[in-house]
């Protein structure tokens, strides 16, 4: 079973992905986490994307697609994958379908976490407070606004692509963590 968790920054995609990973033995593939690991490793790719990410822009479709493609065939992905923060453009969605097909896989569910965007600032503030001084460079109110704009302009247009495939389902992401998990469970089990 392969799932996409879809929603704006701060919607709880990462939190739910980790829970589903443990519960169903699926593998979370977070392009944001992969890119942050590249930056932490001071790699060529990390240096290339560092400023782009800190400013809250999207990195290129080619870079993220290649990172995903490199992982699809790994043993830990055999039971299924939870895509978190990917795809973020329609080009990425089309590219994902192509590489999945090459591995004999497909997307089963696209779960949209619906959230009140005014509340996202509050969630972001608690994420910064919990980070113990190690907040992500792109976690600040100004960059969040830019990331939300990008979400509306470039990422939301991905939804009709999956709607046409009959794969979309919505969950109220303003509920507590357990309630959101239960709602997702109801959709996928
Ligand atoms: P995230 O952790 O998913 O919020 O991603 C953090 C940042 O990484 C984003 O603001 C982008 O700069 C970059 N990023 C992560 N995933 C993607 C993606 N699928 N396409 C383009 N850029 C991405």
py3Dmol code that shows the C-alpha trace and the ligand (Angstrom):
import py3Dmol

protein = """\
ATOM      1  CA  UNK A   1       0.000   0.000   0.000  1.00  0.00           C
ATOM      2  CA  UNK A   2       1.440   3.348  -1.034  1.00  0.00           C
ATOM      3  CA  UNK A   3       0.041   6.536   0.474  1.00  0.00           C
ATOM      4  CA  UNK A   4       0.602  10.227  -0.059  1.00  0.00           C
ATOM      5  CA  UNK A   5       0.039  12.506   2.934  1.00  0.00           C
ATOM      6  CA  UNK A   6      -0.905  15.851   1.514  1.00  0.00           C
ATOM      7  CA  UNK A   7      -1.235  19.204   3.275  1.00  0.00           C
ATOM      8  CA  UNK A   8       0.423  22.557   3.921  1.00  0.00           C
ATOM      9  CA  UNK A   9       3.559  22.897   6.053  1.00  0.00           C
ATOM     10  CA  UNK A  10       2.681  22.222   9.701  1.00  0.00           C
ATOM     11  CA  UNK A  11      -0.428  20.151   8.887  1.00  0.00           C
ATOM     12  CA  UNK A  12       0.987  17.131  10.753  1.00  0.00           C
ATOM     13  CA  UNK A  13       2.141  15.024   7.794  1.00  0.00           C
ATOM     14  CA  UNK A  14       5.433  14.035   9.443  1.00  0.00           C
ATOM     15  CA  UNK A  15       3.785  13.152  12.763  1.00  0.00           C
ATOM     16  CA  UNK A  16       1.167  10.945  11.091  1.00  0.00           C
ATOM     17  CA  UNK A  17       3.710   9.388   8.722  1.00  0.00           C
ATOM     18  CA  UNK A  18       5.801   8.170  11.676  1.00  0.00           C
ATOM     19  CA  UNK A  19       2.745   6.682  13.407  1.00  0.00           C
ATOM     20  CA  UNK A  20       1.628   4.879  10.216  1.00  0.00           C
ATOM     21  CA  UNK A  21       5.178   3.669   9.652  1.00  0.00           C
ATOM     22  CA  UNK A  22       5.162   1.864  13.019  1.00  0.00           C
ATOM     23  CA  UNK A  23       1.589   0.653  12.721  1.00  0.00           C
ATOM     24  CA  UNK A  24       1.644  -0.757   9.202  1.00  0.00           C
ATOM     25  CA  UNK A  25       5.347  -1.411   8.572  1.00  0.00           C
ATOM     26  CA  UNK A  26       5.354   1.150   5.797  1.00  0.00           C
ATOM     27  CA  UNK A  27       8.379   3.302   5.009  1.00  0.00           C
ATOM     28  CA  UNK A  28       8.134   7.087   5.350  1.00  0.00           C
ATOM     29  CA  UNK A  29       9.823   8.907   2.497  1.00  0.00           C
ATOM     30  CA  UNK A  30      10.083  12.590   3.386  1.00  0.00           C
ATOM     31  CA  UNK A  31      11.873  14.640   0.760  1.00  0.00           C
ATOM     32  CA  UNK A  32      12.304  17.444   3.330  1.00  0.00           C
ATOM     33  CA  UNK A  33      14.087  15.034   5.742  1.00  0.00           C
ATOM     34  CA  UNK A  34      16.267  13.700   2.908  1.00  0.00           C
ATOM     35  CA  UNK A  35      17.270  17.202   1.873  1.00  0.00           C
ATOM     36  CA  UNK A  36      18.021  18.208   5.486  1.00  0.00           C
ATOM     37  CA  UNK A  37      20.216  15.074   5.804  1.00  0.00           C
ATOM     38  CA  UNK A  38      22.140  16.169   2.690  1.00  0.00           C
ATOM     39  CA  UNK A  39      22.687  19.602   4.246  1.00  0.00           C
ATOM     40  CA  UNK A  40      23.789  18.045   7.552  1.00  0.00           C
ATOM     41  CA  UNK A  41      26.248  15.818   5.645  1.00  0.00           C
ATOM     42  CA  UNK A  42      27.613  18.902   3.870  1.00  0.00           C
ATOM     43  CA  UNK A  43      27.251  17.073   0.568  1.00  0.00           C
ATOM     44  CA  UNK A  44      27.400  18.650  -2.886  1.00  0.00           C
ATOM     45  CA  UNK A  45      23.607  18.357  -3.143  1.00  0.00           C
ATOM     46  CA  UNK A  46      23.179  19.726   0.385  1.00  0.00           C
ATOM     47  CA  UNK A  47      25.182  22.824  -0.461  1.00  0.00           C
ATOM     48  CA  UNK A  48      23.194  23.269  -3.644  1.00  0.00           C
ATOM     49  CA  UNK A  49      19.796  23.276  -1.875  1.00  0.00           C
ATOM     50  CA  UNK A  50      20.681  24.950   1.439  1.00  0.00           C
ATOM     51  CA  UNK A  51      19.799  28.549   0.507  1.00  0.00           C
ATOM     52  CA  UNK A  52      16.752  27.512  -1.528  1.00  0.00           C
ATOM     53  CA  UNK A  53      15.302  25.619   1.443  1.00  0.00           C
ATOM     54  CA  UNK A  54      16.163  28.300   4.009  1.00  0.00           C
ATOM     55  CA  UNK A  55      14.211  30.795   1.870  1.00  0.00           C
ATOM     56  CA  UNK A  56      11.247  28.409   1.683  1.00  0.00           C
ATOM     57  CA  UNK A  57      11.404  27.965  -2.114  1.00  0.00           C
ATOM     58  CA  UNK A  58      10.953  24.587  -3.781  1.00  0.00           C
ATOM     59  CA  UNK A  59      14.040  22.709  -4.952  1.00  0.00           C
ATOM     60  CA  UNK A  60      13.898  21.381  -8.508  1.00  0.00           C
ATOM     61  CA  UNK A  61      11.586  18.556  -9.537  1.00  0.00           C
ATOM     62  CA  UNK A  62      14.598  16.637 -10.926  1.00  0.00           C
ATOM     63  CA  UNK A  63      16.409  16.630  -7.577  1.00  0.00           C
ATOM     64  CA  UNK A  64      13.484  15.340  -5.513  1.00  0.00           C
ATOM     65  CA  UNK A  65      12.370  12.823  -8.140  1.00  0.00           C
ATOM     66  CA  UNK A  66      15.866  11.370  -8.311  1.00  0.00           C
ATOM     67  CA  UNK A  67      16.042  11.053  -4.510  1.00  0.00           C
ATOM     68  CA  UNK A  68      12.704   9.205  -4.480  1.00  0.00           C
ATOM     69  CA  UNK A  69      13.631   7.015  -7.450  1.00  0.00           C
ATOM     70  CA  UNK A  70      16.837   5.949  -5.698  1.00  0.00           C
ATOM     71  CA  UNK A  71      14.868   4.648  -2.716  1.00  0.00           C
ATOM     72  CA  UNK A  72      11.863   2.923  -4.266  1.00  0.00           C
ATOM     73  CA  UNK A  73      13.596  -0.392  -4.847  1.00  0.00           C
ATOM     74  CA  UNK A  74      15.043  -0.702  -1.335  1.00  0.00           C
ATOM     75  CA  UNK A  75      13.916  -3.625   0.859  1.00  0.00           C
ATOM     76  CA  UNK A  76      12.416  -1.326   3.512  1.00  0.00           C
ATOM     77  CA  UNK A  77      10.024   0.041   0.872  1.00  0.00           C
ATOM     78  CA  UNK A  78       8.656  -3.363  -0.107  1.00  0.00           C
ATOM     79  CA  UNK A  79       5.639  -3.307   2.249  1.00  0.00           C
ATOM     80  CA  UNK A  80       4.653   0.128   1.048  1.00  0.00           C
ATOM     81  CA  UNK A  81       5.548   3.775   1.288  1.00  0.00           C
ATOM     82  CA  UNK A  82       4.162   6.898   2.911  1.00  0.00           C
ATOM     83  CA  UNK A  83       5.144   9.899   0.854  1.00  0.00           C
ATOM     84  CA  UNK A  84       5.465  12.959   3.094  1.00  0.00           C
ATOM     85  CA  UNK A  85       5.999  16.372   1.487  1.00  0.00           C
ATOM     86  CA  UNK A  86       6.142  14.841  -1.978  1.00  0.00           C
ATOM     87  CA  UNK A  87       4.878  15.306  -4.664  1.00  0.00           C
ATOM     88  CA  UNK A  88       4.671  19.096  -4.428  1.00  0.00           C
ATOM     89  CA  UNK A  89       4.119  19.910  -8.127  1.00  0.00           C
ATOM     90  CA  UNK A  90       2.125  18.214 -10.869  1.00  0.00           C
ATOM     91  CA  UNK A  91       5.388  17.435 -12.662  1.00  0.00           C
ATOM     92  CA  UNK A  92       6.504  15.542  -9.539  1.00  0.00           C
ATOM     93  CA  UNK A  93       3.160  13.700  -9.392  1.00  0.00           C
ATOM     94  CA  UNK A  94       3.474  12.577 -13.015  1.00  0.00           C
ATOM     95  CA  UNK A  95       7.134  11.650 -12.528  1.00  0.00           C
ATOM     96  CA  UNK A  96       6.212   9.653  -9.414  1.00  0.00           C
ATOM     97  CA  UNK A  97       3.578   7.656 -11.299  1.00  0.00           C
ATOM     98  CA  UNK A  98       6.164   6.847 -13.972  1.00  0.00           C
ATOM     99  CA  UNK A  99       8.857   5.615 -11.588  1.00  0.00           C
ATOM    100  CA  UNK A 100       6.323   3.714  -9.468  1.00  0.00           C
ATOM    101  CA  UNK A 101       5.086   1.942 -12.605  1.00  0.00           C
ATOM    102  CA  UNK A 102       8.668   0.931 -13.401  1.00  0.00           C
ATOM    103  CA  UNK A 103       8.756  -0.811 -10.006  1.00  0.00           C
ATOM    104  CA  UNK A 104       5.317  -2.386 -10.484  1.00  0.00           C
ATOM    105  CA  UNK A 105       3.847  -0.085  -7.823  1.00  0.00           C
ATOM    106  CA  UNK A 106       1.126   2.563  -7.713  1.00  0.00           C
ATOM    107  CA  UNK A 107      -0.387   5.128  -5.354  1.00  0.00           C
ATOM    108  CA  UNK A 108      -3.415   3.742  -3.490  1.00  0.00           C
ATOM    109  CA  UNK A 109      -4.536   6.724  -1.401  1.00  0.00           C
ATOM    110  CA  UNK A 110      -3.881  10.452  -1.308  1.00  0.00           C
ATOM    111  CA  UNK A 111      -4.897  11.681   2.130  1.00  0.00           C
ATOM    112  CA  UNK A 112      -5.447  15.415   2.397  1.00  0.00           C
ATOM    113  CA  UNK A 113      -4.971  16.851   5.888  1.00  0.00           C
ATOM    114  CA  UNK A 114      -7.344  19.825   6.022  1.00  0.00           C
ATOM    115  CA  UNK A 115      -6.170  22.506   8.441  1.00  0.00           C
ATOM    116  CA  UNK A 116      -7.051  26.048   9.384  1.00  0.00           C
ATOM    117  CA  UNK A 117      -4.071  27.973   8.080  1.00  0.00           C
ATOM    118  CA  UNK A 118      -4.273  30.672  10.765  1.00  0.00           C
ATOM    119  CA  UNK A 119      -3.681  27.908  13.303  1.00  0.00           C
ATOM    120  CA  UNK A 120      -0.521  26.803  11.500  1.00  0.00           C
ATOM    121  CA  UNK A 121       1.422  29.772  12.869  1.00  0.00           C
ATOM    122  CA  UNK A 122       0.553  28.555  16.388  1.00  0.00           C
ATOM    123  CA  UNK A 123       1.688  25.010  15.548  1.00  0.00           C
ATOM    124  CA  UNK A 124       4.900  26.381  14.086  1.00  0.00           C
ATOM    125  CA  UNK A 125       5.557  28.366  17.269  1.00  0.00           C
ATOM    126  CA  UNK A 126       5.217  25.208  19.368  1.00  0.00           C
ATOM    127  CA  UNK A 127       7.522  23.334  16.937  1.00  0.00           C
ATOM    128  CA  UNK A 128      10.129  26.092  17.443  1.00  0.00           C
ATOM    129  CA  UNK A 129       9.615  26.009  21.239  1.00  0.00           C
ATOM    130  CA  UNK A 130      10.067  22.203  21.304  1.00  0.00           C
ATOM    131  CA  UNK A 131      13.197  22.341  19.167  1.00  0.00           C
ATOM    132  CA  UNK A 132      15.395  23.404  22.081  1.00  0.00           C
ATOM    133  CA  UNK A 133      17.119  26.126  20.067  1.00  0.00           C
ATOM    134  CA  UNK A 134      17.643  23.881  17.038  1.00  0.00           C
ATOM    135  CA  UNK A 135      14.719  25.153  14.988  1.00  0.00           C
ATOM    136  CA  UNK A 136      14.800  24.534  11.247  1.00  0.00           C
ATOM    137  CA  UNK A 137      16.113  27.591   9.384  1.00  0.00           C
ATOM    138  CA  UNK A 138      12.862  27.670   7.390  1.00  0.00           C
ATOM    139  CA  UNK A 139      10.672  27.574  10.523  1.00  0.00           C
ATOM    140  CA  UNK A 140       9.877  31.220  11.073  1.00  0.00           C
ATOM    141  CA  UNK A 141       6.700  33.211  10.524  1.00  0.00           C
ATOM    142  CA  UNK A 142       7.911  35.021   7.404  1.00  0.00           C
ATOM    143  CA  UNK A 143       9.197  31.940   5.611  1.00  0.00           C
ATOM    144  CA  UNK A 144       6.065  30.009   6.620  1.00  0.00           C
ATOM    145  CA  UNK A 145       3.939  32.606   4.796  1.00  0.00           C
ATOM    146  CA  UNK A 146       6.049  32.119   1.686  1.00  0.00           C
ATOM    147  CA  UNK A 147       5.837  28.314   2.015  1.00  0.00           C
ATOM    148  CA  UNK A 148       2.045  28.604   2.334  1.00  0.00           C
ATOM    149  CA  UNK A 149       1.906  30.745  -0.824  1.00  0.00           C
ATOM    150  CA  UNK A 150       3.939  28.130  -2.665  1.00  0.00           C
ATOM    151  CA  UNK A 151       1.598  25.453  -1.336  1.00  0.00           C
ATOM    152  CA  UNK A 152      -1.395  27.291  -2.828  1.00  0.00           C
ATOM    153  CA  UNK A 153       0.232  28.183  -6.127  1.00  0.00           C
ATOM    154  CA  UNK A 154       2.267  25.063  -6.952  1.00  0.00           C
ATOM    155  CA  UNK A 155       1.254  22.203  -4.683  1.00  0.00           C
ATOM    156  CA  UNK A 156      -2.548  22.427  -4.468  1.00  0.00           C
ATOM    157  CA  UNK A 157      -2.853  22.071  -8.265  1.00  0.00           C
ATOM    158  CA  UNK A 158      -1.633  18.483  -7.738  1.00  0.00           C
ATOM    159  CA  UNK A 159      -5.027  17.581  -6.238  1.00  0.00           C
ATOM    160  CA  UNK A 160      -7.073  17.473  -9.485  1.00  0.00           C
ATOM    161  CA  UNK A 161      -4.469  15.069 -10.879  1.00  0.00           C
ATOM    162  CA  UNK A 162      -5.268  12.550  -8.142  1.00  0.00           C
ATOM    163  CA  UNK A 163      -8.965  13.409  -8.056  1.00  0.00           C
ATOM    164  CA  UNK A 164      -9.169  12.325 -11.689  1.00  0.00           C
ATOM    165  CA  UNK A 165      -7.712   8.985 -10.564  1.00  0.00           C
ATOM    166  CA  UNK A 166     -10.326   8.673  -7.777  1.00  0.00           C
ATOM    167  CA  UNK A 167      -7.656   8.516  -5.070  1.00  0.00           C
ATOM    168  CA  UNK A 168      -8.397  11.577  -2.938  1.00  0.00           C
ATOM    169  CA  UNK A 169      -9.718  11.441   0.621  1.00  0.00           C
ATOM    170  CA  UNK A 170      -9.920  14.231   3.187  1.00  0.00           C
ATOM    171  CA  UNK A 171      -9.242  14.142   6.905  1.00  0.00           C
ATOM    172  CA  UNK A 172      -9.849  16.927   9.428  1.00  0.00           C
ATOM    173  CA  UNK A 173      -6.281  17.731  10.476  1.00  0.00           C
ATOM    174  CA  UNK A 174      -7.401  20.070  13.271  1.00  0.00           C
ATOM    175  CA  UNK A 175      -8.349  17.114  15.479  1.00  0.00           C
ATOM    176  CA  UNK A 176      -5.980  15.667  18.057  1.00  0.00           C
ATOM    177  CA  UNK A 177      -3.139  13.419  16.816  1.00  0.00           C
ATOM    178  CA  UNK A 178      -4.956  10.189  17.814  1.00  0.00           C
ATOM    179  CA  UNK A 179      -8.200  11.262  16.149  1.00  0.00           C
ATOM    180  CA  UNK A 180      -6.368  12.112  12.930  1.00  0.00           C
ATOM    181  CA  UNK A 181      -4.670   8.697  13.016  1.00  0.00           C
ATOM    182  CA  UNK A 182      -8.038   6.995  13.580  1.00  0.00           C
ATOM    183  CA  UNK A 183      -9.555   8.851  10.628  1.00  0.00           C
ATOM    184  CA  UNK A 184      -6.651   7.806   8.392  1.00  0.00           C
ATOM    185  CA  UNK A 185      -6.961   4.220   9.663  1.00  0.00           C
ATOM    186  CA  UNK A 186     -10.607   4.234   8.648  1.00  0.00           C
ATOM    187  CA  UNK A 187      -9.673   5.247   5.127  1.00  0.00           C
ATOM    188  CA  UNK A 188      -6.847   2.822   4.481  1.00  0.00           C
ATOM    189  CA  UNK A 189      -7.648  -0.345   6.423  1.00  0.00           C
TER     190      UNK A 189
END
"""
ligand_1 = """\
23
LIG
P 9.295 19.922 4.400
O 10.156 19.316 5.447
O 8.484 18.907 3.651
O 8.447 21.059 4.920
O 10.275 20.544 3.308
C 11.181 21.577 3.660
C 11.720 22.247 2.401
O 12.415 21.272 1.596
C 10.671 22.832 1.471
O 10.262 24.137 1.858
C 11.436 22.831 0.145
O 12.419 23.860 0.122
C 12.186 21.508 0.207
N 11.371 20.382 -0.308
C 10.929 19.300 0.389
N 10.213 18.471 -0.379
C 10.188 19.046 -1.610
C 9.580 18.684 -2.850
N 8.855 17.569 -2.969
N 9.780 19.510 -3.921
C 10.515 20.618 -3.817
N 11.096 21.047 -2.670
C 10.937 20.264 -1.570
"""
view = py3Dmol.view(width=600, height=400)
view.addModel(protein, "pdb")
view.setStyle({"model": 0}, {"cartoon": {"style": "trace"}})
view.addModel(ligand_1, "xyz")
view.setStyle({"model": 1}, {"stick": {}})
view.zoomTo()
view.show()
